[in-house]
Amino acid sequence: MQLNNRKQGSTSMRKIKKIAPALAAASCSLLSVASSDALARGEAGSWDFDVATLFYSETDDRVMAAEPVFSATKTFEDGEVLNLKAVFDTLTGASPNGATPSVTPQTFTKPSGNGTYSIDGGDAPIDDTFQDTRVALSASWLAPINRDWEYNAAFYGSKEYDYLSIGTSGGVKRYLNNKNTALNFGLSFSFDNIEPEGDIAKPLVEMAHLGTSDSFDATRDGSSDSKTIIDALFGVTQVINRNTIMQFNYSLSLSDGYLTDPFKILSVIDETAGANFGGNLLDGNGNNIYLHEARPDSRVKHSLFWQTKYALSNGDVIDGSYRFMLDDWGINSHTFDFRYRWQLGSSYLEPHLRYYMQSEADFYKRYITESEYNSGSPTLTEATADYRLGDLDGMTVGLKYGHKLDNDTEFNMRVEYYLQSSTGDDGFGLLKDQDLYPDTKALIFQVGYSF
């Protein structure tokens, strides 16, 4: 693509030089914890700092989160880059427990076994005791081997009240075609251990009802469990011309171990014709029957990712991407993401639109029927009512504003609105009058400063 004059071409090439390293770094985002913006901005011998805080709030007093992030990047004389990052999360609010709403009030045993909580008839069953904090620390190192090769390595760990995750990653990059082409390979390994309050629930056993003859301990299956995750990434980044850069990635993820959510349950629904047809099935003591969920103990995911950035002659940048994912749980998803960076002198505006669609897992069930419950000997070996594994669509619309200050510093803020909707089996009998798939609506706000 030819531009009108030499001056325009020179300006465009400088923009490409700024875009190329950021996008190339993004090709290893699965494996590297370094900030691509910091890597692009760094100068030899300098430290660059990024601080930001993200606020996330769902409607109806559901999940609320605050997440401060601190990142420091040091660029050395020979091109090595060290990145140190700390993330702090605070989560509060209410989270869906997986049960269906009912025409009558419902009482649930807390996952800890210490007490109960109740939900009014017609309301979505949510656990309002949900809260957690997390601290995550990471360090990454990127360095050239020679003019055509570079490598990166990272170590990270995070700790929550009941969850520990540690991992390491590494990768290499090969430059070709006068550095207009970059080939990437990366590999990561993580080990996660969960030790939930109340211990691990046995799969597809009935939730114990406190104050009855039910034994809470009899529904437990050990105090902790773990899983391992191995991720591999293969990618190519190509400068198409002085205005356009493109990236293709393939990633493979292998998970093995405890993949069940110990806090999720499923409702068992009465199939017998009569006044309670489509209502909660009752046990011999008149209590609603709920089962703890069960998921497979392994998962294989394949992902294809494409991204293109195009720099306009006026300094604006168009950024579009598409991701396709499928796994052996029967889920496939499509993610479309579009951003337009509109330059306004020393400031910029960046509208953002993201659309996500996903099919349900093979073992996703909004509820379990009486016949599937089979008088306490379920005919199923795996089942979950977690909406995150169901058939859903998600839309994010937002706007980011940034302003360049003196000495190459920047202030920015972002506001986004998220809407998620789910679909599925509408149920039968009394379930027909219930909202089995309520929308999830959330507001996201982030403010940051780079210096």
C-alpha positions in Angstrom: 0.0 0.0 0.0 1.5 3.3 -1.0 1.0 6.6 0.8 0.9 10.0 -0.7 4.3 11.3 0.2 7.6 10.4 1.9 6.7 12.1 5.2 3.5 10.1 5.5 5.4 6.9 4.9 8.0 7.7 7.5 5.2 8.5 10.1 3.4 5.3 9.2 6.6 3.2 9.6 7.1 4.6 13.1 3.6 3.6 14.0 4.2 0.1 12.7 7.3 -0.2 14.8 5.2 0.7 17.9 2.5 -1.8 16.9 4.7 -4.7 15.9 6.4 -5.4 19.2 3.1 -5.1 21.2 1.3 -7.5 18.9 4.2 -9.9 18.7 4.4 -9.9 22.5 0.6 -10.6 22.6 1.1 -13.8 20.6 2.6 -15.2 23.8 0.0 -13.7 26.1 -1.1 -17.2 27.1 2.4 -17.9 28.4 4.0 -14.6 29.3 3.0 -12.3 32.2 4.9 -9.3 30.9 2.9 -6.3 29.8 3.0 -5.9 26.0 2.5 -2.2 26.4 5.4 -1.9 28.8 7.6 -4.0 26.5 6.8 -1.7 23.6 7.4 1.5 25.6 10.6 0.5 27.4 14.0 2.1 26.7 17.4 0.7 27.6 18.3 1.2 31.2 14.9 2.4 32.3 12.1 1.2 34.5 8.5 1.6 33.4 5.6 1.3 35.8 1.9 0.6 35.3 -0.7 0.8 38.0 -4.4 0.2 37.4 -7.6 -0.7 39.3 -10.5 -2.6 37.8 -14.0 -2.5 39.3 -16.6 -5.1 38.3 -20.2 -5.1 39.5 -23.1 -7.3 38.5 -26.7 -6.2 38.9 -29.1 -7.6 41.6 -26.4 -7.5 44.3 -24.5 -10.3 42.7 -20.7 -10.5 42.3 -18.6 -7.4 42.9 -14.9 -7.3 42.4 -12.0 -4.8 42.9 -8.7 -5.6 41.4 -5.6 -3.4 41.8 -2.6 -4.3 39.5 1.0 -3.1 39.9 3.5 -3.8 37.1 7.2 -2.8 36.9 9.3 -3.4 33.7 13.0 -3.0 33.4 14.7 -2.9 30.0 18.4 -3.6 29.9 21.1 -2.4 27.6 21.3 -5.7 25.7 17.6 -5.9 25.1 16.7 -8.1 28.1 13.4 -7.2 29.7 12.3 -8.0 33.3 8.7 -7.7 34.4 7.4 -7.9 37.9 3.7 -7.9 38.6 1.4 -8.0 41.6 -2.4 -8.4 41.5 -4.9 -8.2 44.4 -8.5 -9.3 44.1 -11.4 -8.8 46.4 -14.7 -10.5 45.6 -18.0 -10.2 47.4 -21.6 -10.6 46.6 -23.8 -13.5 45.6 -23.2 -16.3 43.1 -25.7 -18.7 41.5 -25.5 -22.1 43.2 -26.9 -24.0 40.2 -30.4 -24.9 41.6 -33.5 -23.9 39.8 -36.0 -21.3 41.1 -39.1 -22.7 42.7 -42.7 -21.6 43.5 -41.9 -22.3 47.1 -39.1 -21.0 49.4 -35.9 -23.0 49.3 -33.3 -23.6 52.0 -29.7 -24.7 51.2 -26.9 -25.9 53.4 -23.8 -23.6 53.1 -20.8 -25.3 51.4 -18.9 -25.1 54.7 -21.6 -27.1 56.5 -21.9 -24.2 59.0 -25.5 -23.0 58.7 -28.0 -22.5 55.9 -29.4 -19.7 53.7 -32.9 -19.4 52.2 -34.3 -18.1 48.9 -37.8 -16.8 48.4 -40.2 -18.5 46.0 -39.6 -17.4 42.4 -36.2 -16.0 43.1 -32.9 -17.3 41.5 -31.1 -19.5 44.0 -27.8 -17.6 44.9 -25.3 -18.0 47.6 -25.0 -14.6 49.2 -22.1 -15.8 51.4 -19.7 -15.7 48.4 -16.5 -13.7 49.2 -12.8 -14.2 48.5 -9.5 -12.4 48.3 -6.6 -13.3 46.0 -3.0 -12.3 45.8 -1.0 -13.1 42.6 2.7 -12.5 42.0 4.6 -13.1 38.8 8.0 -12.5 37.3 9.0 -12.9 33.7 12.3 -12.5 31.7 12.6 -11.9 28.0 16.0 -11.8 26.3 17.5 -12.1 22.8 19.7 -15.1 21.9 21.0 -13.4 18.8 19.5 -11.1 16.1 17.1 -13.8 15.0 16.1 -15.6 18.2 14.8 -14.6 21.6 13.4 -16.5 24.6 11.2 -15.8 27.5 10.5 -17.5 30.9 8.1 -16.8 33.7 7.1 -17.9 37.1 3.8 -17.1 38.8 1.7 -18.0 41.8 -1.6 -17.0 43.4 -3.2 -17.7 46.7 -6.8 -17.4 47.7 -8.4 -18.5 51.0 -9.0 -22.0 49.7 -7.1 -22.1 46.4 -3.4 -22.2 45.5 -2.0 -22.0 42.0 1.7 -22.0 40.9 3.2 -22.3 37.5 6.0 -21.7 35.1 6.2 -21.0 31.4 8.7 -20.5 28.7 8.9 -19.8 25.0 11.1 -19.0 22.0 10.6 -16.7 19.1 12.3 -16.9 15.7 12.5 -13.8 13.4 12.5 -14.2 9.6 12.3 -12.1 6.5 14.2 -9.1 7.9 12.2 -9.4 11.1 8.9 -8.9 9.3 7.9 -12.5 10.3 8.0 -14.0 13.8 7.4 -17.6 14.7 6.5 -18.3 18.3 6.4 -21.4 20.4 5.5 -21.5 24.1 4.8 -24.0 26.8 3.4 -23.6 30.3 2.7 -25.8 33.3 0.6 -25.0 36.3 -0.4 -26.9 39.5 -3.6 -25.9 41.3 -4.7 -27.1 44.7 -8.2 -26.5 46.2 -9.0 -26.9 49.9 -12.6 -25.6 50.2 -14.1 -24.8 53.6 -16.3 -27.8 54.3 -14.1 -30.1 52.2 -14.7 -31.7 48.8 -18.3 -32.9 48.1 -18.8 -36.3 46.7 -20.1 -36.3 43.1 -23.8 -36.5 42.5 -24.7 -37.3 46.2 -27.6 -35.5 47.9 -26.9 -32.3 49.7 -27.1 -32.8 53.5 -30.0 -31.0 55.3 -28.8 -29.5 58.6 -31.1 -30.2 61.5 -32.1 -33.6 60.2 -30.7 -37.0 60.5 -28.5 -36.3 57.4 -24.8 -36.5 58.0 -22.8 -33.7 56.4 -19.6 -35.6 56.8 -21.0 -38.5 54.8 -21.3 -36.3 51.8 -17.6 -35.3 51.9 -14.8 -36.9 49.9 -11.5 -35.6 51.4 -10.3 -32.2 52.4 -8.5 -31.2 49.2 -7.9 -32.1 45.6 -5.7 -30.8 42.8 -5.3 -30.4 39.0 -2.6 -29.8 36.5 -2.8 -27.7 33.3 -0.4 -27.8 30.4 -0.7 -25.2 27.7 1.2 -25.1 24.4 1.1 -22.3 21.8 2.3 -22.1 18.2 2.0 -18.8 16.4 3.1 -16.6 13.5 3.1 -12.8 13.4 3.5 -11.2 10.0 4.0 -7.6 8.9 1.9 -7.4 5.8 2.8 -3.9 4.7 3.7 -0.6 6.3 0.2 -0.2 7.7 -0.9 -3.8 8.5 0.3 -6.5 10.9 -1.4 -9.9 11.3 -1.1 -12.8 13.7 -2.3 -16.4 13.8 -2.1 -18.7 16.8 -3.0 -22.3 17.6 -3.1 -23.3 21.3 -3.6 -26.6 23.0 -4.6 -26.9 26.6 -4.6 -30.2 28.7 -6.2 -30.2 32.1 -6.2 -33.2 34.4 -7.4 -33.8 37.9 -10.2 -32.2 40.0 -12.2 -30.0 37.5 -15.5 -29.9 39.4 -16.8 -26.8 41.2 -17.3 -27.9 44.9 -19.8 -25.1 45.5 -22.3 -26.0 42.7 -25.4 -28.2 43.0 -28.3 -29.3 40.8 -32.1 -29.5 41.5 -33.9 -32.8 41.2 -37.3 -32.3 39.6 -40.5 -34.3 40.3 -41.9 -36.1 37.2 -44.9 -37.5 38.9 -48.2 -36.2 37.6 -50.0 -34.1 40.2 -49.8 -30.7 42.0 -45.9 -30.9 42.3 -45.3 -31.9 38.7 -42.2 -29.9 37.7 -41.4 -28.9 41.3 -38.6 -30.0 43.5 -38.5 -33.7 44.3 -39.0 -34.3 48.1 -37.2 -36.8 50.2 -38.8 -38.9 52.9 -38.6 -36.0 55.4 -40.2 -33.5 53.0 -36.9 -31.8 52.1 -36.0 -30.7 48.6 -33.4 -32.9 47.0 -30.3 -31.3 45.5 -27.2 -33.1 44.2 -23.6 -31.9 44.2 -22.3 -31.6 40.6 -19.7 -33.8 38.9 -17.5 -33.0 35.9 -15.0 -35.1 34.0 -11.5 -35.3 35.4 -9.8 -34.3 32.2 -10.3 -31.7 29.5 -8.6 -31.0 26.1 -9.1 -27.6 24.5 -8.0 -26.5 21.0 -8.0 -22.8 20.0 -7.4 -20.9 16.8 -6.8 -17.1 17.1 -6.5 -14.5 14.3 -5.8 -10.8 14.9 -5.1 -7.9 12.5 -4.1 -4.3 13.3 -4.2 -1.7 10.6 -2.7 1.8 11.1 -4.5 4.6 9.2 -2.5 7.5 7.8 -4.1 9.9 10.4 -2.7 7.9 13.3 -5.9 5.9 14.1 -5.6 2.1 14.5 -8.2 -0.6 13.7 -7.8 -3.7 15.7 -10.0 -6.8 15.0 -9.7 -10.4 16.2 -11.5 -13.8 16.1 -11.0 -16.8 18.3 -12.5 -20.3 17.8 -12.3 -22.9 20.6 -13.5 -26.4 20.9 -13.0 -29.1 23.5 -13.8 -32.7 24.4 -16.5 -31.6 26.7 -18.6 -30.8 23.7 -18.2 -27.0 24.0 -17.3 -24.8 21.0 -17.1 -21.0 21.1 -16.6 -18.0 18.9 -15.2 -14.7 20.0 -15.3 -11.6 17.9 -13.4 -8.5 19.2 -13.2 -5.1 17.5 -11.4 -1.9 18.7 -10.9 1.4 17.0 -8.2 3.7 18.4 -9.1 7.3 17.5 -6.2 9.7 18.0 -7.1 13.2 19.3 -3.7 14.9 19.5 -2.2 13.8 22.9 -5.4 12.0 23.7 -7.3 9.0 22.2 -10.7 7.3 22.4 -11.0 3.6 21.9 -14.5 2.2 21.3 -14.7 -1.6 22.0 -17.2 -4.2 20.9 -16.9 -7.9 21.8 -19.3 -10.7 21.0 -19.0 -14.2 22.4 -21.2 -17.3 21.7 -20.8 -20.7 23.2 -22.5 -24.1 22.9 -23.3 -26.2 26.0 -21.2 -29.0 27.4 -22.3 -32.6 26.8 -23.0 -33.0 30.5 -24.7 -29.7 31.1 -28.2 -30.1 32.6 -30.3 -27.3 34.0 -31.8 -29.8 36.4 -31.9 -33.6 37.0 -35.2 -35.4 36.6 -36.7 -37.9 39.1 -35.9 -40.8 36.7 -32.3 -39.7 36.3 -32.0 -39.4 40.1 -33.2 -43.1 40.3 -34.0 -43.1 44.0 -30.5 -42.1 45.0 -28.5 -44.1 42.4 -28.2 -41.6 39.5 -28.1 -42.9 36.0 -25.7 -40.1 35.2 -22.0 -40.0 36.0 -21.4 -36.3 35.1 -23.7 -33.3 35.4 -23.5 -29.6 36.0 -26.0 -26.7 36.0 -23.3 -24.1 36.0 -24.5 -21.5 33.4 -20.8 -20.9 32.4 -20.9 -24.4 30.7 -24.3 -23.8 29.1 -25.5 -22.4 25.9 -24.8 -18.7 26.1 -24.2 -15.4 24.3 -22.2 -12.5 25.7 -21.9 -8.9 24.5 -19.4 -6.3 25.8 -19.7 -2.6 24.7 -17.2 -0.1 26.0 -15.1 3.0 25.6 -11.5 3.7 26.7 -10.0 7.2 27.1 -6.3 7.9 27.3 -4.2 11.0 27.6 -0.5 11.3 27.1 1.2 13.4 29.7 4.7 14.8 30.0 7.8 12.4 30.1 6.0 9.6 28.2 3.4 9.0 31.0 -0.2 8.2 30.3 -3.5 8.3 32.2 -6.4 6.1 31.0 -9.8 4.9 32.0 -12.2 2.4 30.6 -16.0 1.9 31.0 -17.7 -1.2 29.7 -21.2 -2.8 29.9 -21.5 -6.6 29.8 -24.7 -8.5 29.0 -24.9 -12.3 29.0 -27.9 -14.3 28.1 -28.4 -18.1 28.2 -30.9 -20.5 26.6 -31.9 -24.1 27.0 -34.6 -26.5 28.1 -37.6 -24.5 29.4 -38.7 -27.4 31.7 -42.1 -28.8 32.4 -45.0 -28.3 34.8 -44.2 -25.8 37.5 -40.8 -25.1 36.0 -42.6 -23.4 33.0 -43.4 -20.4 35.2 -39.8 -19.9 36.4 -37.0 -17.9 34.8 -34.4 -20.7 34.4 -31.9 -18.6 32.5 -31.7 -15.1 33.9 -29.5 -12.6 32.2 -26.2 -11.5 33.7 -25.6 -7.8 33.5 -22.4 -6.1 34.7 -20.6 -2.7 34.7 -16.8 -2.6 34.4 -14.7 0.4 35.2 -10.9 0.6 35.0 -8.6 3.5 35.7 -4.8 3.3 35.1 -1.6 5.3 35.0 1.6 4.4 33.2 4.9 6.2 34.0 
